[in-house]
Amino acid sequence: MKKYGLRTWLLTIKRVWEHKLNINILAVGKVLNSPYNSISDHYIKNILSISKRSGITNFTINEIEKSKEKDAELRKLREFNSLAKKLDPQKSINILLDERGKLISSTKLKSMLYEYQLSSKKNLNFIIGGPDGASRKMREVANENISVSKMTLPHLLVRILLLEQIYRALTILINHPYHK
């Protein structure tokens, strides 16, 4: 790992502090009375504890109800319609988590967060589809398409992995010891 001097670290923190970013996780499905709930709460609490130091103004999770349609394609379309109401392409960067997306490292995610903080768009949306995945329309709306694994994973587990990776990326950004 590359070591930076105090001056470089302070300049990075100053740039991050001056450029605020809202991070939103838009997810199909709710984490209710599930083993995922306590793990999710743990990482949310950790993210919120360092959010100000890492230049994050607001961190939210918006849960969208799973569609009850019988046909999988129709379910994905309904879920897209619900998610699309929360997206503003003019003011936000939309990242879709999809098994077909590109695999990235924790340091690459940190670099992406840093770049987005410096951009004119102040909302970063991570989008997680439902159990059937994301619709074609959702892939078209996304600015980027990333994957946490080439394996198919339960969407609630993907949310936990994303929360941990956001926390890890933010700790790398502010040189917090968690990531080491």
C-alpha positions as CSV (number, residue, x, y, z in Angstrom):
1,M,0.0,0.0,0.0
2,K,1.3,3.4,-1.0
3,K,2.0,5.7,2.0
4,Y,1.1,9.4,1.7
5,G,2.5,12.3,3.7
6,L,0.5,14.4,6.1
7,R,0.2,17.2,3.6
8,T,-1.2,15.0,0.8
9,W,-3.6,13.4,3.3
10,L,-4.8,16.8,4.5
11,L,-5.3,18.1,1.0
12,T,-7.4,15.0,0.1
13,I,-9.5,15.5,3.2
14,K,-10.0,19.2,2.4
15,R,-11.1,18.4,-1.2
16,V,-13.5,15.7,0.1
17,W,-14.8,18.1,2.7
18,E,-15.5,20.8,0.1
19,H,-17.4,18.4,-2.3
20,K,-20.4,16.8,-0.7
21,L,-22.2,13.8,-2.0
22,N,-25.5,12.1,-1.1
23,I,-25.4,8.3,-1.3
24,N,-28.6,6.4,-1.8
25,I,-29.2,2.7,-2.0
26,L,-32.4,1.9,-4.0
27,A,-33.3,-1.7,-3.4
28,V,-36.2,-3.9,-4.3
29,G,-37.3,-5.9,-1.2
30,K,-37.3,-5.1,2.5
31,V,-35.0,-6.3,5.2
32,L,-37.6,-7.2,7.9
33,N,-37.1,-9.7,10.7
34,S,-34.2,-11.2,8.8
35,P,-30.7,-12.3,9.8
36,Y,-29.6,-9.6,7.4
37,N,-31.2,-6.9,9.5
38,S,-28.6,-6.7,12.3
39,I,-25.7,-6.9,9.8
40,S,-27.3,-4.2,7.7
41,D,-27.8,-2.0,10.7
42,H,-24.2,-2.5,11.8
43,Y,-22.8,-1.2,8.5
44,I,-25.3,1.6,8.2
45,K,-24.3,2.8,11.7
46,N,-20.6,2.6,10.7
47,I,-21.2,4.5,7.5
48,L,-23.1,7.2,9.3
49,S,-20.3,7.5,11.9
50,I,-17.8,8.5,9.3
51,S,-20.0,10.1,6.7
52,K,-19.2,13.7,7.6
53,R,-15.4,13.1,7.6
54,S,-15.6,11.4,4.2
55,G,-17.7,14.1,2.5
56,I,-21.1,12.2,2.6
57,T,-23.9,14.7,3.3
58,N,-26.7,12.2,3.4
59,F,-26.9,8.4,3.3
60,T,-30.2,6.6,2.8
61,I,-31.7,3.3,1.9
62,N,-34.9,3.3,0.0
63,E,-36.7,0.0,-0.1
64,I,-39.1,-0.6,-2.9
65,E,-41.9,-3.2,-2.6
66,K,-41.3,-6.4,-4.6
67,S,-43.8,-6.8,-7.4
68,K,-46.4,-9.5,-7.0
69,E,-46.8,-10.1,-10.7
70,K,-46.7,-13.7,-11.8
71,D,-44.5,-13.2,-14.9
72,A,-40.8,-12.5,-14.1
73,E,-40.4,-9.9,-16.9
74,L,-43.5,-8.0,-15.8
75,R,-42.3,-8.1,-12.2
76,K,-38.9,-6.6,-13.3
77,L,-40.8,-3.9,-15.3
78,R,-43.0,-3.0,-12.4
79,E,-40.0,-2.8,-10.0
80,F,-38.2,-0.6,-12.6
81,N,-41.2,1.7,-12.7
82,S,-41.1,2.0,-8.9
83,L,-37.4,2.6,-8.8
84,A,-37.4,5.1,-11.8
85,K,-39.7,7.5,-9.8
86,K,-36.8,8.0,-7.4
87,L,-34.1,8.7,-10.1
88,D,-33.3,12.1,-11.5
89,P,-30.8,11.6,-14.3
90,Q,-30.0,15.3,-14.4
91,K,-28.9,15.4,-10.7
92,S,-27.7,11.8,-10.1
93,I,-25.3,9.1,-11.0
94,N,-26.9,5.7,-11.2
95,I,-24.9,2.6,-10.5
96,L,-26.7,-0.7,-11.1
97,L,-25.5,-3.8,-9.2
98,D,-25.9,-6.7,-11.6
99,E,-24.2,-10.1,-12.0
100,R,-23.3,-9.1,-15.6
101,G,-21.6,-5.9,-14.4
102,K,-17.9,-5.4,-14.2
103,L,-16.1,-6.6,-11.1
104,I,-14.3,-3.8,-9.2
105,S,-12.0,-3.7,-6.2
106,S,-12.5,-1.8,-3.0
107,T,-9.9,0.7,-4.0
108,K,-11.6,1.2,-7.4
109,L,-14.9,1.9,-5.5
110,K,-13.0,4.4,-3.4
111,S,-11.7,6.1,-6.5
112,M,-15.2,6.1,-8.0
113,L,-16.7,7.7,-4.8
114,Y,-13.9,10.3,-4.9
115,E,-14.5,11.2,-8.6
116,Y,-18.3,11.4,-8.0
117,Q,-17.7,13.8,-5.1
118,L,-15.8,16.1,-7.5
119,S,-18.5,15.9,-10.2
120,S,-21.4,18.3,-10.6
121,K,-24.0,15.6,-9.8
122,K,-24.4,15.4,-6.0
123,N,-26.5,12.2,-5.8
124,L,-25.1,8.8,-6.2
125,N,-27.6,6.0,-6.4
126,F,-26.7,2.3,-6.0
127,I,-29.5,0.3,-7.5
128,I,-30.2,-3.3,-6.5
129,G,-32.9,-5.2,-8.3
130,G,-35.2,-7.8,-6.9
131,P,-34.9,-11.6,-6.8
132,D,-35.5,-11.7,-10.6
133,G,-32.7,-9.2,-11.3
134,A,-32.9,-5.9,-13.1
135,S,-34.9,-5.1,-16.3
136,R,-33.3,-4.1,-19.6
137,K,-34.7,-0.6,-19.0
138,M,-32.9,-0.4,-15.7
139,R,-29.6,-1.3,-17.4
140,E,-30.3,1.5,-19.9
141,V,-30.8,4.1,-17.2
142,A,-27.7,3.1,-15.3
143,N,-24.5,5.2,-15.8
144,E,-22.4,2.2,-14.6
145,N,-23.1,-1.5,-14.1
146,I,-21.0,-3.2,-11.5
147,S,-21.0,-6.6,-9.9
148,V,-20.0,-7.9,-6.4
149,S,-19.6,-11.4,-7.8
150,K,-20.0,-13.4,-11.0
151,M,-22.1,-15.8,-8.9
152,T,-25.8,-15.3,-8.5
153,L,-26.5,-14.0,-5.0
154,P,-29.6,-13.3,-3.0
155,H,-30.4,-9.6,-3.4
156,L,-30.5,-9.0,0.4
157,L,-27.0,-10.5,0.6
158,V,-25.8,-8.1,-2.2
159,R,-27.1,-5.2,-0.1
160,I,-25.0,-6.3,2.9
161,L,-21.9,-6.7,0.6
162,L,-22.5,-3.3,-0.9
163,L,-22.9,-1.7,2.5
164,E,-19.6,-3.2,3.7
165,Q,-17.8,-2.1,0.5
166,I,-19.2,1.5,0.8
167,Y,-18.0,1.6,4.4
168,R,-14.6,0.1,3.4
169,A,-14.2,2.6,0.5
170,L,-15.0,5.5,2.8
171,T,-12.5,4.3,5.3
172,I,-9.8,4.1,2.6
173,L,-10.8,7.6,1.5
174,I,-10.2,9.1,5.0
175,N,-7.3,6.7,5.9
176,H,-9.2,5.0,8.7
177,P,-7.6,1.8,10.0
178,Y,-10.6,-0.5,9.2
179,H,-9.5,-1.2,5.7
180,K,-6.0,-2.5,6.6
